[in-house]
């Protein structure tokens, strides 16, 4: 219900824009009637009234709507490709022509300073879900981030320490110093003049939507809902989620859990059913020489099953740890279903393990305090599930352990696979065999 209530406020805001637009259409109609019935037939006055009613482009209302959707889409693409993937994470390089187009467009449509956005986003990754996180809904509250996300951004933008520590490598040429940063808000003023000139009075609505689009979609929904609601492909240390498997409206930023798993990847979709609109544009730009992709999500490959796990297996595990652990999660769910059926067949109480089902695959530090006791009871009631949880944590330690040498870790992995295959748990045995077949 909180989700519906909070998102209802976002919908209400957009509905307000729609009502405003409707009123402008009524005003335009009234201007035409006023011109025809009450005012003298004077050429300059007729020209002014005609401009107010239709603008220079003389577009129908649905054409204005399509134009507005198109330009706000370009703004979202500029944010995700230039600010996010190129500047903040260096996932791709951009040709100077493409880079400067994005810089100019963002100055014109958002007043965004590249260094500020980049620094704040990098700090978000460095301090994710901690007190220092500029916009975590788990620190500031989901309602605050959804409805006041832009205000949180502006508050952090004046933090000189944040800009100095995290804003390195951003543009610092003459145009950046003397126009884009020095007169950052003049661009949106120019845009207002352009919208009024093109669409007359309706240009106010076009401009209002353009001004609201990024604060609502990016500062509100991605920073808020993207760490609160949705599905997770990977067990990352933070609370990031994928809002939708189809990243179209916000140009791929909907796939936020994927991004936090592979932050330096230029591509945000990882599953066959996921779609990243931003990646479509990056791919097209790369074909014509305007972009060079530096990194994409690693692909887990399999070959023949090795006789024993070795250093190559260890390398494949560490390089593809998120994908491998996602597969382990599927095996935990499979083991849970088998155990549930086994307990039901012997008329055992299954309520205990059902209560802890959603926490079996979570890292210990990500299990809420209120669920720790439930998880402990479930593990005590089911040795199979307990074994799956214990083995998962042991496997996770393979890349968290900083004290062991590579050779020691390879030996530990061999021992882990031996225990898994001797466990008598089908899901665990099959997982170990697949792990021994993993390749980089």
Buried (B, 14 or more C-beta within 10 A) or exposed (E): EEEEEBBEEBEEBEEEBEEBBEEBBEBBEEBBEEBEEEEEEEEEEEEBBBBBBBBEEEBEBEEBBEBBEEBBBBBBBBBBBBBBBBBBBEBBBBBEEBBBBBBBBBBBBBBBBBBBBBBBBBBBBEBBBEEEBBBBBBBBEBBBBBBBBBBBBBEBBEBEEBBEEBBEEBBEEEBBEEBBBEEBEBBBEEBBEBBBEBBBBBBBBBBBBBBBBBBBBBBBBBBBBBBBBBEBBBBBEBBBBBBBBBBBBBBBBBBBBBBBBBBBBBBBBBEEEBBBBBBBBBBEBBEEEBBEBBBBBBEBEEEEEBEEBBEBBBBBBBBBBBBBBBBBBEBBBBBBEBBBEEBEEEEBEBEBBBBBBEBBBBBEEEBEEEBEEBBEBBBEBBEBBBBBBEBBEBBBEBBEEEEEEEEEBBBBBBEBBEBBBEBEBEBBBBBBEBBBBBBB
